[in-house]
């Protein structure tokens, strides 16, 4: 089981394909960490996503005590 957060180039947040606000994301993260089987969380920031938003999402995951966090899509940035 897994959940996905996408951060778009415009800084919008998507939770499993649905656009959400930061307060909604905070709630979803808290609920997901309290499930009997805690899902893995995949974080996929767009290459042009604002660093500030990525940082804010990482803070939210830390505060929600997310234990299974993976960055996905990094292979797209293998060459600079």
C-alpha positions as a printed Julia matrix, in Angstrom:
80×3 Matrix{Float64}:
  0.0    0.0     0.0
  1.28   3.47   -0.85
  0.28   7.08   -1.19
  1.7    9.63   -3.58
  2.41  13.34   -3.26
  3.21  15.29   -6.41
  4.48  18.86   -6.22
  3.89  20.62   -9.52
  6.07  23.27  -11.14
  3.5   25.84   -9.98
  3.81  24.6    -6.4
  0.43  22.85   -6.29
  0.1   19.68   -4.22
 -1.53  16.46   -5.37
 -2.38  13.54   -3.07
 -2.99  10.37   -5.08
 -3.93  12.47   -8.11
 -6.23  14.91   -6.3
 -5.26  18.54   -5.74
 -5.07  19.36   -2.01
 -4.09  22.29    0.18
 -1.33  22.11    2.79
 -3.85  21.83    5.67
 -5.59  18.98    3.84
 -2.24  17.3     3.22
 -1.35  17.63    6.91
 -4.59  15.87    7.82
 -4.11  13.11    5.22
 -0.57  12.45    6.43
 -1.68  12.24   10.05
 -4.51   9.85    9.22
 -2.29   7.64    7.05
  0.34   7.25    9.79
 -2.34   5.97   12.18
 -3.54   3.14    9.93
 -2.89  -0.45   11.08
 -0.74  -0.97    7.97
  1.14   2.28    7.41
  1.45   2.98    3.67
  4.68   3.97    1.98
  4.72   7.59    0.84
  6.14   8.46   -2.58
  7.16  12.09   -3.05
  7.55  13.29   -6.62
  8.48  16.96   -6.94
  8.57  18.41  -10.45
 12.05  19.57  -11.48
 10.75  23.16  -11.49
  8.79  22.87   -8.22
  9.57  25.72   -5.81
 12.1   24.55   -3.24
 10.11  26.31   -0.51
  7.07  24.1    -1.2
  9.17  20.92   -1.25
 10.7   21.96    2.07
  7.26  22.68    3.56
  6.03  19.23    2.5
  9.08  17.6     4.07
  8.33  19.46    7.31
  4.73  18.19    7.18
  5.93  14.6     6.73
  8.32  14.96    9.65
  5.64  16.4    11.93
  3.23  13.6    10.95
  5.96  11.08   11.83
  6.02   9.52    8.36
  8.41   6.57    8.55
  8.32   5.26    4.96
  9.18   8.12    2.6
 10.67   7.67   -0.87
 11.57  10.2    -3.52
 10.49   8.87   -6.9
 11.32  10.06  -10.38
 14.87  11.09   -9.51
 16.2    9.19  -12.51
 14.76  11.98  -14.68
 17.39  14.29  -13.2
 20.4   12.0   -13.67
 21.96  14.46  -16.13
 22.34  18.15  -15.47
